[in-house]
Amino acid sequence: MHDLAIVGAGPVGATLALALADADLDVVVLDARAKGESLRGDRTLALSHGARLIFERLGVWGELSAAPGAVTPITAIDISQAGGFGTARLTAVENDLPALGYVVSYRALQAALDAAMVRTGVEVRHGKEVAAVGGTPAYAAIECAGDNGPPIHARLAAVADGTGAAVAGVPRRRHDYGQVAVVAKLWRTRPHDGVAFERFTPDGPLALLPQGDHYGLIWTAAPGRAEALLALDDATFLAQLERHFGPRVRGFTRVEARRAFPLALEYATATVGSRCVVLGNAAQTLHPVAGQGFNVGLRDAYELAQAIVDAPRDALGEPRMLARHARGRRTDRWAGIAFTHGLVNLFGNDLALFRWPRGLALTLLDALPPAKRAFTRAMLFGMR
Ligand SMILES: Cc1cc2nc3c(=O)[nH]c(=O)nc-3n(C[C@H](O)[C@H](O)[C@H](O)COP(=O)(O)OP(=O)(O)OC[C@H]3O[C@@H](n4cnc5c(N)ncnc54)[C@H](O)[C@@H]3O)c2cc1C
């Protein structure tokens, strides 16, 4: 029997595996991907400064940041609302940090994590699609699609499959925002200087993340509008974007790789079950506003690794150990869910009634250094 089976070697599952690489434990990682493959299509990920610290400790950051253009530091975040007063600007300098966060490509990060798992001798079984995670109170039993042999047994199964679909019996809730994110690569006449923009518009939040020589665009819109945006020729799309963004950012010259995905909040109402724990997107899939989801998932992995290392081997996966871990993660996880959901509801609507309090909130945030520092700290390191 293995000590731990990790289902999914995406960024979150791989982080858990690497954080345990030096522990004296028998760990097996199962992923449906073929070796060397990444998920289809790339994604722009926003990593907080806290996420960088995690990757530094795991020995992944050096290789990742050495690749030209792979990591782009965010030096400032400019927050504003369309059709109302109030702006806030968070900067790395006023927080004595090299950067507020970093923009990386999902593919580049996955490649660096895969290489680190090979280097540190983590046992990853590729091409293993987990069909079910079940078991008894004494162990987890993991069945892979197409395997005729006996299930894989482990004291604990950690499910980081991105959806939680592999595990039965973990209740989930879903809130559909009725919105779609249109994402694209975007170029401007001027260099971005590391400045990210978050603009709240009547259609929903609009974000520009500096990445390499361009911006990653996230434009939330109603499904019909998103479909129309995807169908526009490049010049008309850029003209509509400039109009939508308003005077804060101008001079868009080129757009590439437009695509869209639906937005929903989905979360497990309990992250632990019998001999099993869910983490990362499998535990909570958040709206991309404020770039919180991935960072909460990384902290899930890092803190689970610490709980595992702290537990005696024969207590691994026992209800008390799992309950302690779930309690430890509760505040940060719910704060991430509530913060993201609250921002979408307060800032992502078209009610004129909300414009004044929104403007006031942004003005106060900008004018009150302690509030600004507390807000920035929560964005960078999460809530404990
Ligand atoms: C469409 C989409 C677009 C996104 N865009 C952005 C964005 O622009 N910016 C941003 O910051 N975040 C974005 N996110 C969120 C971000 O991708 C996640 O926060 C991050 O990928 C979570 O990592 P994870 O390891 O939990 O899950 P994933 O990245 O989904 O990894 C899951 C892993 O599990 C494996 N797996 C899946 N099912 C099984 C199975 N049954 N058996 C075995 N292995 C399995 C997969 O092969 C994969 O390697 C997006 C998410 C989605 C779904």
The ligand as a Gaussian input file, in Angstrom:
#p B3LYP/6-31G(d) Opt

LIG

0 1
 C      -10.820000      27.019000     -19.305000
 C      -10.000000      27.588000     -18.172000
 C       -9.294000      28.777000     -18.350000
 C       -8.550000      29.308000     -17.310000
 N       -7.888000      30.471000     -17.499000
 C       -7.173000      31.007000     -16.478000
 C       -6.517000      32.247000     -16.628000
 O       -6.612000      32.908000     -17.684000
 N       -5.785000      32.726000     -15.580000
 C       -5.671000      32.023000     -14.389000
 O       -4.961000      32.472000     -13.452000
 N       -6.304000      30.851000     -14.219000
 C       -7.043000      30.341000     -15.222000
 N       -7.718000      29.188000     -15.033000
 C       -7.585000      28.500000     -13.747000
 C       -6.296000      27.707000     -13.689000
 O       -6.127000      27.005000     -14.891000
 C       -6.378000      26.785000     -12.483000
 O       -6.401000      27.579000     -11.313000
 C       -5.218000      25.787000     -12.401000
 O       -5.045000      25.123000     -13.620000
 C       -5.530000      24.798000     -11.287000
 O       -4.574000      23.769000     -11.292000
 P       -4.976000      22.290000     -10.888000
 O       -3.677000      21.549000     -10.849000
 O       -5.854000      22.286000      -9.695000
 O       -5.900000      21.730000     -12.085000
 P       -5.564000      21.530000     -13.619000
 O       -4.635000      22.564000     -14.115000
 O       -6.882000      21.387000     -14.283000
 O       -4.796000      20.128000     -13.688000
 C       -5.471000      18.901000     -13.492000
 C       -4.551000      17.756000     -13.861000
 O       -5.255000      16.540000     -13.578000
 C       -5.220000      15.680000     -14.706000
 N       -6.486000      14.925000     -14.702000
 C       -7.724000      15.381000     -14.963000
 N       -8.637000      14.394000     -14.816000
 C       -7.946000      13.293000     -14.451000
 C       -8.316000      11.952000     -14.161000
 N       -9.592000      11.529000     -14.169000
 N       -7.343000      11.060000     -13.846000
 C       -6.037000      11.450000     -13.801000
 N       -5.631000      12.706000     -14.083000
 C       -6.568000      13.615000     -14.385000
 C       -5.051000      16.596000     -15.912000
 O       -4.406000      15.908000     -16.978000
 C       -4.175000      17.715000     -15.346000
 O       -2.798000      17.436000     -15.487000
 C       -8.495000      28.641000     -16.054000
 C       -9.202000      27.454000     -15.876000
 C       -9.956000      26.942000     -16.913000
 C      -10.728000      25.662000     -16.669000

